[in-house]
């Protein structure tokens, strides 16, 4: 068995046409299976690593009681 991976942009005219064509030709054909793989988003998220110092800084600032509150209705006066 051979696996063929193709990236298709569903929002483009060519992507929509290719999907429609492939579904028409290969739907119900023995020996060909179309599998939609959306797991690439998970693998990208898993590859992201955060700077430990930055995470510590954000957590520390979230736990401090000394905060400045800004009113969004008069943002420029609050600054």
Buried (B, 14 or more C-beta within 10 A) or exposed (E): EEEEEEEEEEEEEEEEEBBEEBEEEEEEEEEEEEEEEEEEEEEEEEEEEEEEEEEEEEEEEEEEEEEEEEEEEEEEEEE
